[in-house]
C-alpha cells in the first residue's frame, strides 16, 4: 500500500463491527440476481495472496451478502481453509448474536475491518510463531484484531508491559522497550497473535465468550497444527487448554504462567520463551523474529484490490458492471 492510499485509509471514517451485522432494510432483504452474480464474479479467493483476481477458477461459494465481512476482510490464504467452518450452524448463530448486539445498541470491539486483521498481518503460509490470547481489549480505541496489541496512541497494557520486560531479560543488549504497544511489526514477521474470542462488548471482558468464536479459532489452531516447525506460546491455563491437542513432535510448544501482573512473578519472566522461539526457528532453517521491530505507524495489508468487492466502511453492495 502506497503512502497516499495508506493516508486516505487512515483518514476515512471507520465503523464498528455493528455495521456488518445490521439487519438489512427490506429493499436489501432480497438482492437481485444481478447483484449476486456480480459479487460472485468479483469475490475470488487466491491462495497465499491478498489480491482479488477476477475470473479465477477458485471462486468462493459463500453468499456474498451474508458473508460480506468475511469475504472482504479475511486473507485469502485463510479463507480457503476456513470457508467450510463459516457455513456451520454455530457460526451463523454467532452472526445472529452480533446482529442482536447491534439492535440493542451495544458497542462492540474491535472495528469491523479489524476483526480478522490477524489473518491479513500473518497469512497462513507465513506463520512461524503463535501467541494465544483470550479476548480483545474492551476499552475504546484499544483492540485492533491482534492479541495483546493495542493501537499506538494507547497506553501499554500491563500484560504486554510484562512481555516487554521478559524480552529485556532474554535480550538485554538488543531489545529496547518501545513507547507503545502496537505489535504489527511482530505479526508481519509471522507471529500470529490470536485471541480465542474475536469480539467483545465495551467494558465487559469475556462478554462474547461461549458465543461461537472459540470453535472458529480452534479450527485456526488445528490448521496450523497440520504443518510443522511452528512455535506455540501458551501462557496461562486458558491458552494451554486451547492448545492441548498440539503435536509436540512437529512443533515447539512453550508453556508458562500468563504475563498478567497477577501471575507473571511466578515464572513468566524467567521462561525465556522469546529466545527459545528464535533458537528453534533457526535450527529449522527459518529466519528468527526480530522482537525489536515494532514500528509505531499504523498500517494494514487490506489492499485496495482486496476491498474492491465491498466497501468495508459502509458495507455497500457494489453496483453491477456497465451493461449488465
N, C-alpha and C positions, 0 to 999 in steps of 0.2 A: 504494500500500500504506500503510495507516494505521500509526501508531506502535505500536499494540498488536500488530498482525499481524507487523510487522517485528521486534519484540522476540521474539515467540514463535518466528518462523522462525530467528532467530539462536540461540535457546536450545535448539532441537531438536538431537538427536544427528545428525551428518551423516556419511554413509558415504562410502567411497572409490568410485572408478569400478568396482572389482571387483564390487560388489554387483549392478550392472546386467548383468554378463556371466556371472554364476554359472550353472553348468549347472543347470536346473530339476530338482527332485526328480521321481520317477516320477509322482506324483499331478498334477503340473503339465505333464507332457510332452504330454498330450492335453487341452487345455482344452475344456470343454463348449461346445456350440453356443450356450448361453445366455450364457456368458462372452464369447465373441467377438461375439455380436450386441449385447450391452450396450456393449462397448467401442467397436465400430464406430459405434454410435449416438452415443456421447458424445464421441469424439475428432474434432473438427471443425476444419478449417483456415479461419480467417477472415483474408483478406489484410490486411496492414498493421495487425494488431491482435494483442495477446497474449490477448485474450479467447477463451474456448471457448464457442461458441454452439450448443446442441443444435438439431437439426432443420434445420441449414443444408443447402443442396444441394451444398456443396463439401466432401464427406466424403473423408478420406484413405483410400487403398486399401492402405496399409501394414498388415501384420499387427500387430494391437495387442499381441501377446505378444512377438514377435521384436523389434519396434521400440519397445518401451515407453519407452526412454530418449529416443529421438529425438522421439517424439510428445509426450512430456511436457515437454521442455526446449528444443526449437528454436523460436524465434519463428516464428509462422505466416507472416510475410512472407517468410521464408527457406525455410520448409518447403515452401511451394507450388512454389518453383523448384528445390529440391534433391531433392524426393521421387524423381524418376526416377533420380538418381545413387545413392540409398541402396539400390536393388534390384540394382545391378550386382554381378557376381561379386567384384570386388576389395573392395567394402565388406563383403560377407558374410564374405569371408576375413579381413578386418580384425577383425570381431566374433568370429570363431573364435579368432584370435590372442589377443584380450583375454580370452576365456574361459580359454584355456590359461595366461595370466599369472596369473589368479585361482587356477586349480587348482594352480599351482606355488607359491602363497603370495607372489607378488610384490606389492609396494606400488606403486600407480600413481597419478600425479598428473595433473590436479587432481581434486578431488572429483567424483563422478558428475554432480551437478547443475550443475557449473561447466564441464564440457567444452564445451558450446555456449553459454556465457553471453555470448560476443561477439555472438551473434545477437539476444539479448534487450536488451542495452545499446544496440546500434546496429541497429535494424530496417532492412531494405533501403532503404526509401523515405527514410530519414533520413541515409544515409551521404554524407558530404561529403569526408572525408579517409581514406585507407587507409595504415596503417603495418604493414609486414610483418616478422614475426619468424621464427625458425626452429623452436624447440620450447619447451615450457613449462619454467619453472624446476624443477629436480629436487630441491630441498630441502624439508623438511617445512614446511607452512603458508605456502608462498610462492605457488605458482600458483593462480589462480582463473579462468582462461579468457581473460584479456586479455593479449596480448603486451606484454612489458616491464613489466607492472604486477605489484605484489605487495600482499598484504594490509597494512592499516595498521600492524599491530604488528610488521612485519618490517623489517629494515634495508634501506635503499635500495640496490639492486644497482649495481655500477659503471657499466654501460652507461646505466642510467636516470639516474644522477647526472650523467653527461656530457650527456644530453639536457637536463637542467635547466640545466646550465652554458651550453649553446647558447642556451637561452631567455633567460637573463640577458643574453647578448650581443645577442640580437635585440631584446629589450625591457628595456633597462637601467633604465628608470624605472617599468615596470609589473609585471614578473614578479618575484615573491618566491619563492625556493626553499622548498617545503614541507618539513615534518619527516618525511614519509612518502612511499611510492612507490605509493600506491593511485590508479589513473588512471580510475576510473569517471566522474569529472567530465568528462573528455575524451570518453569513449565516449558519454555521454548527450547530447553535443552533435553527434554524428555522426562521431566518429573511430573507425573500425573498426580495432581492434588485433588483428590476425590472425596467429597462428602457422601455419607450414606444416604442422607435425605437432601434433595436438591433445592428445596424451598422452605420458607419459614414465615410465620406471621410476625409482624413487627412487635418487638418487646416480649415475645413468647417463645423462649427456647424450646426446641423439640416439638413445637406445635404441629408440625406436619409429619412427625414420626408415626409409623404404622399406617400411613395412607397409601403406600404402594411404591414409593421411591426405592425402598430397600431392595425390592425384587429386581428392579432395573439395575441398580448399582452392583448387586450380587452377580448379575449377568456380565457386567463390565469386568469384574474381577475374574470370573470364570474364563472369559475370552483371553485375558492376558495370561492366565494360568496355563492355557493351552500352548503358549510359546515357551521360551526358555531364556535363562540367564537375565532375569529381571530381579531387582531388589525391592522387597516389600518391607516398609517400616510400619509396624503395628504397635502403636502406643496406647496403652490402656486396655482394660478388659473388653471394651466395646469393639475396638478395632481388631483385637486378637480373636474374638469370636467371629467376626465377619471374615477373617482370613484363615479360619480353622481348616479349610479344605485345600489350602495351597500345597503344591507339590514341592517339598523341600529338597528333593533330589534334582530338580530342574532350576530352582530359584534360590536366592538368598533371602530368608525370612528373618528379619530382625525384630525382636520384641523388647519392650521396655514399659515402664510406667508412663503415664501421659505427661506431657510438658506443662500441664496446669500447675499454678503455684501451690495447689493443694497436694500434689504428688511428686513434682519434679525433683524434690530433695531426696527422694527415695531411690535414686539411681539413674535418673534421666541424663544428668549432666555427664556422668561417668561412662555412659553406654558406648560412646564413640561411634554412633551409627553413621554419621556423615562420612567419616574417614573410612569406615568399614565398607560402606557402599562403593566408594570410589576404588578401593583396593580390589573389590570383587569385579567391578566393571572392567578395570584394566587387565585383570587376569583372564578375562573372557573376550579380550580384543575390542573393547568398547571405550570410547572417549569418556573420561571421568567428568563429573559435573563440576562446573566452576561455581561453587556456592557463593562466591563473592560477586558474581554477575547479577546485579539487581538494579537495573535502570528504573528510575522513578517516573519516566514518561509513560503515560498510558498509551497502549496500542492493542489492537485486536485484529487477528487474521481473518475477520469476517469481511471478505473482499467484495468489491462492487459486483463482480461477476456472480458471486455466491448469493447476493441479495437481489439480483435482477428478477428472480421469480416471485419475490414477495418483499414489500416494504416492511422491514422489521419494526419500524416506528409507528406505523398506522394500521398494519395488518390488512391493507387494501389488496384486493384481488386485482392483478394487472389486467388491463383491457385486452381483448383478443387482438391478434395481429391484423393489420390492414387487409381488407378484402375477405376476411373470414366470415 
